[in-house]
């Protein structure tokens, strides 16, 4: 059956990196219907909104969304609800994309790109599963108030609310256990159960869900320790599952372990495996249109799309092997270039992946 993919290129380097990913998808000979629509600043310029109704409709009617990046400094003066980044939040909300999957892989050929010693990170392959639609980021009530009693009585105070409902924890735990089952079978749940009631509840529910996955080795770690272990011995992790706040921080820390943001894909999924796939980096307006951006994070995001939303793991693997192959050949875009390797542009990197595929 034909699968529908919405192509939302966005701003900055978005269009040029998406172009390379489309060439790669096109070379696989799959039955895909691709439809493009404007998003982010590009959509604001055309239609006065970063996520116009036609773009949202296309996304909702598709099996998956391949997303470039959004944002540019020229939109910084716009009201918050009209800024390009709001398009991502709008898509997450409308499609119920509650599970964010961020692999942090350091290909042995790029071990020098990390700020950590190569022996600590070479061959790193971890997956962070972050809950994306709950937690203190969305909890109510929130805002500013005057303190009614206690030592700060009469002072103004900012406040937020952390909470997780049982069903929110269960569904993200299932995603994480199932992801672990496709990998090394080890899952580490990260929380702050020694201090936070929400975290203790999170831990209790994760332990309960674990009974359905007897083959997965489950461990628990406090978030402060997890932040340390990620830089001390990151290869000890397989899959990490955590809430929105802790996941926000840990997934960026894990990304930096690899030292190459231009290499990292991501996926955001809902309960029916409809997903939005995008590189972990932003729109990089500083290098847009110069044919220097690294397209590999986007190409690897397309591979994740095939694996998670289209259930085509072998095709995903073909793309991942082709990327590995071009790195072995010593081809590098500017962001990962080092002495002894050959520097190529965005399109030339796409050419090389296509050659490696065939
Ligand atoms: P950024 O990720 O766009 O860029 C950070 C640095 O990394 C820049 O020096 C950039 O040139 C470089 N870089 C990023 N991607 C690269 C690639 N593929 N190849 C080579 N180099 C690359 O982050 P920023 O500069 O903080 O933000 C720029 C814009 O992107 C802002 O408007 C921001 O809001 C937006 N943004 C969007 C997303 C998204 O669309 N999901 C995520 C983060 C930031």
Boltz pocket constraint, residues with backbone or C-beta under 6 A from the ligand:
constraints:
  - pocket:
      binder: B
      contacts: [[A, 13], [A, 68], [A, 69], [A, 70], [A, 71], [A, 72], [A, 73], [A, 85], [A, 88], [A, 261], [A, 262], [A, 278], [A, 279], [A, 280], [A, 281], [A, 282], [A, 283], [A, 284], [A, 285], [A, 286], [A, 287], [A, 292], [A, 293], [A, 294], [A, 295], [A, 297], [A, 335]]
      max_distance: 6.0
